[in-house]
Structures are given as C-alpha cells and as structure tokens.
Amino acid sequence: MRHNNKTKSLGRKAGHRRALMANLASSLIEHKRINTTLAKGKVLRTYVEPLLTKSKSDTTHSRRVVFSYLQNKEVVAELFRDVAPKIADRPGGYTRVIKTGTRKGDGAEMCMIELVDYNEIYGAEAKKKTTRRRRKKSDDDVTVSSESKTAVVEEAVVVEETKTAPEAKAEEAKDEVKGEGKDKD
C-alpha cells in the first residue's frame, strides 16, 4: 500500500532524486525544451512549476528559495531575467508534456517537456484563432439611435420646406394673378 507516499520515487533514493530534478529543471530553464522519459517529465512538471511561480516576484528571498532548489547561479539568473517576464501574465500551467513514443533500447515511454511561452508554433495558432464579436445594443444605445434618426428626418423636412418655398411663392403669385382676373370678370 502507498500510505503517505505522495511522490514518485523514480527508483532512486531521496538525495539522488533531488539532484536529478534539480538537473532536469536547470536544463529545462536553460534550453526551454528537453526530452526525457514520461515518468520523469510528469514529476519534473510538479517540481518546476512552483519555482516558475516563485520567479514572478523578483525579490532576494524568492531568488534564494529558487537557488536552494536548483543549485545553479546562472540558471537562476536566466530564470529571473528572461523567463519570468514572459510568464508574468500567465496564472499557471507554464509547462507542456508531449508524448513522443517509446525509446528503442528499452521501450520506455518518452516525452518532450517544454515551457509553453517559448513555443512559437502553438503561440502563432493561438493568435490566429481570435474571433470578433459584436457588442449587444443596450437600451441607452437604442434610444440614442432612435433620437438621432428623428433628428435626421426633421432636418430633411426642413430642407424640403426651404427648397419648396420659392416654388410655393411662385404658385401663390400665380393664384393671386388668376384670382384677380376672376374678381374683375
């Protein structure tokens, strides 16, 4: 039974396992993508994601905590200098594990683990999938648009009246001329 055994042992003692995870995490941060076995990749994901979250706040304490896990000064510097600004707006899920088949020698399941924000192929597809949606008209927009339509209609009526005014005066003059002639007769 696995009572209180929350970590995968990977067939190693605790010290060897810590060194393995530190080396894999350092390689992942340095190269942004590594190939390893599926079991190691899944354990590495749980090991490195809290470190990436820690790197979002660039304080002396967080640098020391991350260094205590990785034991590599150059990798810690690269993590805080290059990787942290890229993952700053991501709430989690910094790594991706992709199965790549089995190893020829012993048939072990292999995988590729990578930092999500450093894969240009997936990033380009995600940017292309943006959709444009229309905003629903609220009641205020409907009343404003109906008021503007009536204002336009009133302006059109005024324009028509000004155009027909000279014609109306001419017609009134003709009527007066005709009416005067009828009164005289």
FIKOLZA-1660 file (N, C-alpha, C; in steps of 0.1 Angstrom, whole numbers, plus 5000, padded with zeros to 4 digits):
% residues 185
   i   px   py   pz ch aa at
   1 5008 4988 5000  A  M  N
   1 5000 5000 5000  A  M CA
   1 5009 5012 5000  A  M  C
   2 5003 5024 4994  A  R  N
   2 5011 5036 4993  A  R CA
   2 5007 5046 5003  A  R  C
   3 5006 5042 5015  A  H  N
   3 5002 5052 5026  A  H CA
   3 5013 5063 5027  A  H  C
   4 5009 5075 5026  A  N  N
   4 5017 5087 5028  A  N CA
   4 5029 5087 5018  A  N  C
   5 5028 5081 5007  A  N  N
   5 5038 5082 4996  A  N CA
   5 5033 5090 4985  A  N  C
   6 5035 5103 4986  A  K  N
   6 5029 5113 4977  A  K CA
   6 5038 5115 4965  A  K  C
   7 5051 5112 4966  A  T  N
   7 5060 5115 4955  A  T CA
   7 5064 5102 4948  A  T  C
   8 5066 5103 4935  A  K  N
   8 5071 5092 4928  A  K CA
   8 5086 5090 4931  A  K  C
   9 5090 5078 4934  A  S  N
   9 5104 5076 4938  A  S CA
   9 5114 5075 4926  A  S  C
  10 5109 5072 4914  A  L  N
  10 5117 5070 4902  A  L CA
  10 5128 5060 4904  A  L  C
  11 5127 5051 4913  A  G  N
  11 5137 5041 4916  A  G CA
  11 5150 5046 4922  A  G  C
  12 5149 5058 4929  A  R  N
  12 5161 5064 4934  A  R CA
  12 5159 5068 4949  A  R  C
  13 5170 5069 4956  A  K  N
  13 5169 5074 4969  A  K CA
  13 5166 5089 4969  A  K  C
  14 5163 5095 4980  A  A  N
  14 5158 5109 4981  A  A CA
  14 5169 5119 4976  A  A  C
  15 5181 5117 4980  A  G  N
  15 5192 5126 4976  A  G CA
  15 5194 5126 4961  A  G  C
  16 5194 5114 4955  A  H  N
  16 5196 5112 4941  A  H CA
  16 5184 5118 4933  A  H  C
  17 5172 5116 4938  A  R  N
  17 5160 5122 4932  A  R CA
  17 5161 5137 4932  A  R  C
  18 5165 5143 4943  A  R  N
  18 5166 5158 4944  A  R CA
  18 5176 5163 4933  A  R  C
  19 5187 5156 4933  A  A  N
  19 5198 5160 4923  A  A CA
  19 5193 5159 4909  A  A  C
  20 5186 5148 4906  A  L  N
  20 5180 5145 4893  A  L CA
  20 5170 5156 4889  A  L  C
  21 5161 5160 4898  A  M  N
  21 5151 5170 4895  A  M CA
  21 5158 5184 4893  A  M  C
  22 5168 5187 4901  A  A  N
  22 5175 5200 4900  A  A CA
  22 5182 5201 4886  A  A  C
  23 5188 5190 4882  A  N  N
  23 5195 5190 4869  A  N CA
  23 5185 5191 4858  A  N  C
  24 5174 5183 4858  A  L  N
  24 5164 5184 4848  A  L CA
  24 5157 5198 4847  A  L  C
  25 5154 5204 4859  A  A  N
  25 5148 5217 4859  A  A CA
  25 5158 5227 4854  A  A  C
  26 5171 5226 4857  A  S  N
  26 5181 5236 4852  A  S CA
  26 5182 5234 4837  A  S  C
  27 5181 5222 4832  A  S  N
  27 5182 5220 4817  A  S CA
  27 5170 5226 4810  A  S  C
  28 5158 5224 4816  A  L  N
  28 5146 5229 4811  A  L CA
  28 5146 5244 4810  A  L  C
  29 5150 5251 4820  A  I  N
  29 5150 5265 4821  A  I CA
  29 5161 5270 4811  A  I  C
  30 5172 5264 4810  A  E  N
  30 5183 5268 4801  A  E CA
  30 5179 5266 4786  A  E  C
  31 5174 5254 4783  A  H  N
  31 5171 5251 4769  A  H CA
  31 5157 5253 4765  A  H  C
  32 5148 5255 4774  A  K  N
  32 5133 5257 4771  A  K CA
  32 5126 5245 4767  A  K  C
  33 5133 5234 4764  A  R  N
  33 5126 5222 4759  A  R CA
  33 5136 5210 4761  A  R  C
  34 5132 5199 4767  A  I  N
  34 5141 5188 4769  A  I CA
  34 5133 5175 4766  A  I  C
  35 5140 5165 4762  A  N  N
  35 5134 5151 4760  A  N CA
  35 5138 5142 4772  A  N  C
  36 5128 5136 4778  A  T  N
  36 5131 5127 4789  A  T CA
  36 5120 5116 4789  A  T  C
  37 5121 5107 4799  A  T  N
  37 5110 5097 4800  A  T CA
  37 5097 5103 4805  A  T  C
  38 5086 5097 4802  A  L  N
  38 5073 5102 4806  A  L CA
  38 5072 5104 4821  A  L  C
  39 5077 5094 4829  A  A  N
  39 5076 5094 4843  A  A CA
  39 5084 5106 4849  A  A  C
  40 5096 5108 4844  A  K  N
  40 5104 5119 4848  A  K CA
  40 5098 5132 4844  A  K  C
  41 5092 5133 4832  A  G  N
  41 5086 5145 4828  A  G CA
  41 5074 5150 4836  A  G  C
  42 5066 5140 4840  A  K  N
  42 5055 5143 4849  A  K CA
  42 5059 5148 4863  A  K  C
  43 5069 5142 4868  A  V  N
  43 5075 5146 4881  A  V CA
  43 5081 5159 4880  A  V  C
  44 5089 5162 4869  A  L  N
  44 5095 5174 4867  A  L CA
  44 5085 5186 4866  A  L  C
  45 5074 5183 4860  A  R  N
  45 5064 5194 4859  A  R CA
  45 5059 5198 4873  A  R  C
  46 5057 5189 4882  A  T  N
  46 5053 5193 4895  A  T CA
  46 5064 5199 4903  A  T  C
  47 5077 5197 4899  A  Y  N
  47 5088 5202 4906  A  Y CA
  47 5091 5217 4901  A  Y  C
  48 5090 5219 4888  A  V  N
  48 5095 5232 4883  A  V CA
  48 5084 5243 4883  A  V  C
  49 5071 5239 4882  A  E  N
  49 5061 5249 4882  A  E CA
  49 5060 5258 4894  A  E  C
  50 5061 5253 4906  A  P  N
  50 5062 5262 4918  A  P CA
  50 5074 5271 4917  A  P  C
  51 5085 5267 4911  A  L  N
  51 5097 5275 4910  A  L CA
  51 5094 5287 4900  A  L  C
  52 5087 5283 4889  A  L  N
  52 5084 5294 4880  A  L CA
  52 5074 5304 4886  A  L  C
  53 5065 5299 4894  A  T  N
  53 5056 5308 4901  A  T CA
  53 5064 5317 4910  A  T  C
  54 5073 5312 4917  A  K  N
  54 5082 5319 4927  A  K CA
  54 5090 5330 4919  A  K  C
  55 5094 5327 4907  A  S  N
  55 5102 5337 4899  A  S CA
  55 5094 5349 4895  A  S  C
  56 5081 5349 4896  A  K  N
  56 5073 5361 4892  A  K CA
  56 5076 5373 4900  A  K  C
  57 5079 5370 4913  A  S  N
  57 5082 5381 4922  A  S CA
  57 5098 5381 4924  A  S  C
  58 5104 5392 4918  A  D  N
  58 5118 5392 4918  A  D CA
  58 5123 5399 4931  A  D  C
  59 5124 5391 4942  A  T  N
  59 5129 5395 4955  A  T CA
  59 5141 5387 4958  A  T  C
  60 5149 5392 4968  A  T  N
  60 5160 5384 4972  A  T CA
  60 5156 5371 4978  A  T  C
  61 5145 5371 4986  A  H  N
  61 5141 5359 4992  A  H CA
  61 5137 5348 4982  A  H  C
  62 5129 5352 4971  A  S  N
  62 5125 5343 4961  A  S CA
  62 5137 5338 4953  A  S  C
  63 5147 5346 4951  A  R  N
  63 5159 5341 4944  A  R CA
  63 5166 5331 4952  A  R  C
  64 5167 5333 4965  A  R  N
  64 5174 5323 4974  A  R CA
  64 5166 5310 4975  A  R  C
  65 5153 5311 4975  A  V  N
  65 5145 5299 4976  A  V CA
  65 5147 5291 4963  A  V  C
  66 5146 5297 4952  A  V  N
  66 5148 5290 4939  A  V CA
  66 5162 5285 4938  A  V  C
  67 5172 5292 4943  A  F  N
  67 5186 5287 4942  A  F CA
  67 5187 5275 4951  A  F  C
  68 5180 5275 4962  A  S  N
  68 5181 5263 4971  A  S CA
  68 5176 5250 4964  A  S  C
  69 5167 5252 4955  A  Y  N
  69 5162 5240 4947  A  Y CA
  69 5172 5237 4935  A  Y  C
  70 5176 5247 4928  A  L  N
  70 5183 5244 4915  A  L CA
  70 5198 5243 4917  A  L  C
  71 5204 5250 4927  A  Q  N
  71 5219 5250 4929  A  Q CA
  71 5227 5254 4917  A  Q  C
  72 5222 5263 4909  A  N  N
  72 5229 5268 4897  A  N CA
  72 5227 5283 4895  A  N  C
  73 5237 5291 4898  A  K  N
  73 5236 5305 4898  A  K CA
  73 5232 5311 4884  A  K  C
  74 5238 5306 4874  A  E  N
  74 5235 5311 4860  A  E CA
  74 5220 5308 4856  A  E  C
  75 5216 5296 4859  A  V  N
  75 5202 5292 4856  A  V CA
  75 5192 5301 4864  A  V  C
  76 5195 5304 4876  A  V  N
  76 5186 5312 4884  A  V CA
  76 5185 5326 4878  A  V  C
  77 5197 5331 4874  A  A  N
  77 5197 5345 4868  A  A CA
  77 5189 5345 4855  A  A  C
  78 5191 5334 4847  A  E  N
  78 5183 5334 4834  A  E CA
  78 5168 5333 4837  A  E  C
  79 5164 5325 4847  A  L  N
  79 5150 5323 4851  A  L CA
  79 5144 5337 4855  A  L  C
  80 5151 5344 4863  A  F  N
  80 5145 5357 4867  A  F CA
  80 5146 5368 4857  A  F  C
  81 5157 5367 4848  A  R  N
  81 5159 5378 4838  A  R CA
  81 5151 5375 4826  A  R  C
  82 5150 5363 4821  A  D  N
  82 5144 5361 4808  A  D CA
  82 5130 5354 4809  A  D  C
  83 5129 5344 4817  A  V  N
  83 5117 5335 4817  A  V CA
  83 5106 5342 4825  A  V  C
  84 5109 5348 4836  A  A  N
  84 5098 5354 4845  A  A CA
  84 5090 5365 4838  A  A  C
  85 5096 5374 4831  A  P  N
  85 5088 5384 4824  A  P CA
  85 5079 5378 4813  A  P  C
  86 5083 5367 4807  A  K  N
  86 5074 5361 4797  A  K CA
  86 5062 5354 4803  A  K  C
  87 5064 5349 4815  A  I  N
  87 5053 5341 4821  A  I CA
  87 5045 5350 4831  A  I  C
  88 5048 5363 4832  A  A  N
  88 5042 5371 4842  A  A CA
  88 5027 5372 4842  A  A  C
  89 5021 5372 4830  A  D  N
  89 5006 5373 4830  A  D CA
  89 4999 5360 4830  A  D  C
  90 5007 5349 4829  A  R  N
  90 5000 5335 4829  A  R CA
  90 4998 5331 4844  A  R  C
  91 4985 5326 4847  A  P  N
  91 4982 5322 4860  A  P CA
  91 4987 5308 4864  A  P  C
  92 4992 5301 4855  A  G  N
  92 4997 5287 4859  A  G CA
  92 4999 5279 4846  A  G  C
  93 5003 5267 4847  A  G  N
  93 5004 5259 4835  A  G CA
  93 5015 5263 4826  A  G  C
  94 5027 5265 4832  A  Y  N
  94 5039 5270 4825  A  Y CA
  94 5045 5260 4816  A  Y  C
  95 5043 5247 4818  A  T  N
  95 5050 5237 4810  A  T CA
  95 5040 5228 4803  A  T  C
  96 5044 5221 4793  A  R  N
  96 5036 5212 4785  A  R CA
  96 5044 5199 4783  A  R  C
  97 5037 5188 4785  A  V  N
  97 5043 5175 4783  A  V CA
  97 5037 5168 4771  A  V  C
  98 5045 5165 4761  A  I  N
  98 5040 5159 4749  A  I CA
  98 5047 5145 4747  A  I  C
  99 5039 5135 4746  A  K  N
  99 5044 5121 4744  A  K CA
  99 5050 5120 4731  A  K  C
 100 5062 5113 4730  A  T  N
 100 5069 5112 4717  A  T CA
 100 5071 5098 4713  A  T  C
 101 5065 5088 4720  A  G  N
 101 5066 5074 4716  A  G CA
 101 5075 5067 4726  A  G  C
 102 5081 5056 4722  A  T  N
 102 5089 5047 4731  A  T CA
 102 5104 5048 4726  A  T  C
 103 5112 5046 4736  A  R  N
 103 5127 5045 4733  A  R CA
 103 5130 5032 4727  A  R  C
 104 5139 5032 4718  A  K  N
 104 5143 5020 4710  A  K CA
 104 5149 5009 4719  A  K  C
 105 5158 5014 4728  A  G  N
 105 5166 5004 4736  A  G CA
 105 5158 4996 4746  A  G  C
 106 5150 5003 4754  A  D  N
 106 5143 4996 4765  A  D CA
 106 5128 4997 4764  A  D  C
 107 5123 5004 4754  A  G  N
 107 5108 5006 4753  A  G CA
 107 5102 5015 4763  A  G  C
 108 5110 5024 4769  A  A  N
 108 5104 5034 4779  A  A CA
 108 5096 5044 4771  A  A  C
 109 5085 5048 4777  A  E  N
 109 5077 5059 4771  A  E CA
 109 5085 5072 4772  A  E  C
 110 5087 5079 4761  A  M  N
 110 5094 5092 4761  A  M CA
 110 5085 5104 4759  A  M  C
 111 5089 5115 4764  A  C  N
 111 5081 5127 4762  A  C CA
 111 5091 5139 4760  A  C  C
 112 5085 5150 4755  A  M  N
 112 5092 5162 4754  A  M CA
 112 5085 5172 4763  A  M  C
 113 5092 5178 4773  A  I  N
 113 5086 5188 4782  A  I CA
 113 5092 5201 4778  A  I  C
 114 5083 5211 4777  A  E  N
 114 5087 5225 4772  A  E CA
 114 5080 5236 4780  A  E  C
 115 5086 5247 4780  A  L  N
 115 5079 5259 4785  A  L CA
 115 5069 5264 4775  A  L  C
 116 5057 5266 4779  A  V  N
 116 5046 5270 4770  A  V CA
 116 5049 5283 4762  A  V  C
 117 5054 5293 4769  A  D  N
 117 5055 5306 4763  A  D CA
 117 5067 5307 4753  A  D  C
 118 5075 5297 4752  A  Y  N
 118 5086 5297 4743  A  Y CA
 118 5084 5289 4730  A  Y  C
 119 5072 5283 4728  A  N  N
 119 5069 5276 4716  A  N CA
 119 5062 5285 4707  A  N  C
 120 5069 5289 4696  A  E  N
 120 5063 5298 4686  A  E CA
 120 5052 5292 4678  A  E  C
 121 5052 5279 4676  A  I  N
 121 5043 5272 4667  A  I CA
 121 5029 5273 4674  A  I  C
 122 5028 5269 4686  A  Y  N
 122 5015 5270 4693  A  Y CA
 122 5011 5284 4696  A  Y  C
 123 5020 5293 4698  A  G  N
 123 5017 5307 4701  A  G CA
 123 5011 5314 4688  A  G  C
 124 5016 5310 4676  A  A  N
 124 5011 5316 4664  A  A CA
 124 4996 5311 4661  A  A  C
 125 4993 5299 4664  A  E  N
 125 4980 5294 4662  A  E CA
 125 4970 5300 4671  A  E  C
 126 4974 5302 4684  A  A  N
 126 4965 5308 4693  A  A CA
 126 4962 5322 4690  A  A  C
 127 4971 5330 4684  A  K  N
 127 4968 5343 4680  A  K CA
 127 4959 5344 4668  A  K  C
 128 4959 5334 4659  A  K  N
 128 4951 5334 4647  A  K CA
 128 4936 5331 4651  A  K  C
 129 4934 5324 4662  A  K  N
 129 4920 5320 4665  A  K CA
 129 4912 5330 4672  A  K  C
 130 4916 5343 4672  A  T  N
 130 4908 5353 4678  A  T CA
 130 4896 5356 4669  A  T  C
 131 4884 5357 4676  A  T  N
 131 4872 5360 4669  A  T CA
 131 4867 5374 4672  A  T  C
 132 4860 5380 4663  A  R  N
 132 4854 5393 4666  A  R CA
 132 4839 5391 4669  A  R  C
 133 4835 5397 4679  A  R  N
 133 4821 5396 4683  A  R CA
 133 4815 5410 4684  A  R  C
 134 4803 5411 4680  A  R  N
 134 4796 5424 4682  A  R CA
 134 4791 5426 4696  A  R  C
 135 4790 5438 4700  A  R  N
 135 4785 5441 4713  A  R CA
 135 4770 5443 4712  A  R  C
 136 4763 5438 4721  A  K  N
 136 4748 5439 4721  A  K CA
 136 4745 5453 4724  A  K  C
 137 4734 5458 4717  A  K  N
 137 4730 5472 4720  A  K CA
 137 4722 5472 4733  A  K  C
 138 4725 5481 4741  A  S  N
 138 4718 5483 4753  A  S CA
 138 4706 5492 4751  A  S  C
 139 4698 5494 4761  A  D  N
 139 4686 5503 4759  A  D CA
 139 4690 5517 4757  A  D  C
 140 4701 5522 4763  A  D  N
 140 4706 5535 4760  A  D CA
 140 4710 5537 4746  A  D  C
 141 4716 5528 4740  A  D  N
 141 4721 5529 4726  A  D CA
 141 4709 5529 4717  A  D  C
 142 4698 5522 4720  A  V  N
 142 4686 5521 4711  A  V CA
 142 4679 5535 4712  A  V  C
 143 4678 5541 4724  A  T  N
 143 4671 5554 4724  A  T CA
 143 4679 5565 4718  A  T  C
 144 4692 5564 4719  A  V  N
 144 4701 5574 4712  A  V CA
 144 4699 5573 4697  A  V  C
 145 4700 5561 4692  A  S  N
 145 4699 5559 4678  A  S CA
 145 4685 5563 4672  A  S  C
 146 4674 5561 4680  A  S  N
 146 4661 5565 4675  A  S CA
 146 4660 5580 4675  A  S  C
 147 4666 5587 4686  A  E  N
 147 4665 5601 4686  A  E CA
 147 4673 5607 4675  A  E  C
 148 4684 5601 4671  A  S  N
 148 4692 5607 4661  A  S CA
 148 4685 5605 4647  A  S  C
 149 4678 5594 4646  A  K  N
 149 4670 5592 4633  A  K CA
 149 4659 5602 4632  A  K  C
 150 4652 5605 4643  A  T  N
 150 4642 5615 4642  A  T CA
 150 4648 5629 4639  A  T  C
 151 4659 5632 4644  A  A  N
 151 4666 5645 4642  A  A CA
 151 4669 5646 4627  A  A  C
 152 4674 5635 4621  A  V  N
 152 4677 5635 4607  A  V CA
 152 4665 5637 4599  A  V  C
 153 4654 5630 4602  A  V  N
 153 4641 5632 4595  A  V CA
 153 4637 5646 4596  A  V  C
 154 4637 5652 4607  A  E  N
 154 4633 5666 4609  A  E CA
 154 4642 5676 4600  A  E  C
 155 4655 5673 4600  A  E  N
 155 4663 5681 4591  A  E CA
 155 4659 5679 4577  A  E  C
 156 4656 5667 4573  A  A  N
 156 4652 5665 4559  A  A CA
 156 4639 5673 4556  A  A  C
 157 4630 5673 4565  A  V  N
 157 4618 5681 4563  A  V CA
 157 4620 5695 4561  A  V  C
 158 4629 5701 4570  A  V  N
 158 4633 5715 4569  A  V CA
 158 4639 5718 4556  A  V  C
 159 4648 5709 4551  A  V  N
 159 4654 5711 4538  A  V CA
 159 4644 5711 4527  A  V  C
 160 4634 5702 4528  A  E  N
 160 4624 5702 4517  A  E CA
 160 4616 5715 4517  A  E  C
 161 4613 5720 4529  A  E  N
 161 4605 5732 4530  A  E CA
 161 4613 5744 4524  A  E  C
 162 4625 5744 4526  A  T  N
 162 4633 5755 4521  A  T CA
 162 4634 5754 4506  A  T  C
 163 4635 5742 4501  A  K  N
 163 4635 5740 4486  A  K CA
 163 4622 5744 4480  A  K  C
 164 4611 5741 4486  A  T  N
 164 4598 5743 4480  A  T CA
 164 4593 5757 4483  A  T  C
 165 4599 5765 4491  A  A  N
 165 4594 5778 4495  A  A CA
 165 4594 5788 4482  A  A  C
 166 4604 5788 4474  A  P  N
 166 4603 5797 4462  A  P CA
 166 4592 5792 4453  A  P  C
 167 4591 5779 4452  A  E  N
 167 4580 5774 4443  A  E CA
 167 4567 5777 4448  A  E  C
 168 4566 5777 4462  A  A  N
 168 4553 5780 4468  A  A CA
 168 4549 5795 4466  A  A  C
 169 4559 5803 4467  A  K  N
 169 4557 5818 4464  A  K CA
 169 4553 5820 4450  A  K  C
 170 4559 5813 4441  A  A  N
 170 4556 5815 4427  A  A CA
 170 4541 5810 4424  A  A  C
 171 4537 5799 4431  A  E  N
 171 4524 5794 4429  A  E CA
 171 4514 5804 4435  A  E  C
 172 4517 5809 4447  A  E  N
 172 4508 5819 4453  A  E CA
 172 4507 5831 4444  A  E  C
 173 4517 5835 4438  A  A  N
 173 4517 5847 4429  A  A CA
 173 4508 5844 4417  A  A  C
 174 4509 5832 4412  A  K  N
 174 4501 5828 4401  A  K CA
 174 4486 5828 4405  A  K  C
 175 4483 5822 4417  A  D  N
 175 4470 5822 4422  A  D CA
 175 4464 5836 4423  A  D  C
 176 4472 5845 4428  A  E  N
 176 4467 5858 4430  A  E CA
 176 4464 5865 4417  A  E  C
 177 4473 5862 4407  A  V  N
 177 4471 5868 4394  A  V CA
 177 4458 5862 4388  A  V  C
 178 4456 5849 4390  A  K  N
 178 4444 5843 4384  A  K CA
 178 4432 5848 4392  A  K  C
 179 4434 5849 4405  A  G  N
 179 4422 5853 4414  A  G CA
 179 4418 5867 4411  A  G  C
 180 4428 5876 4408  A  E  N
 180 4425 5890 4405  A  E CA
 180 4417 5891 4392  A  E  C
 181 4421 5882 4383  A  G  N
 181 4414 5882 4370  A  G CA
 181 4400 5877 4371  A  G  C
 182 4397 5868 4380  A  K  N
 182 4384 5863 4382  A  K CA
 182 4375 5873 4390  A  K  C
 183 4381 5881 4398  A  D  N
 183 4374 5891 4406  A  D CA
 183 4369 5902 4396  A  D  C
 184 4378 5905 4387  A  K  N
 184 4375 5916 4377  A  K CA
 184 4364 5912 4368  A  K  C
 185 4363 5900 4364  A  D  N
 185 4353 5895 4355  A  D CA
 185 4340 5894 4361  A  D  C
% end
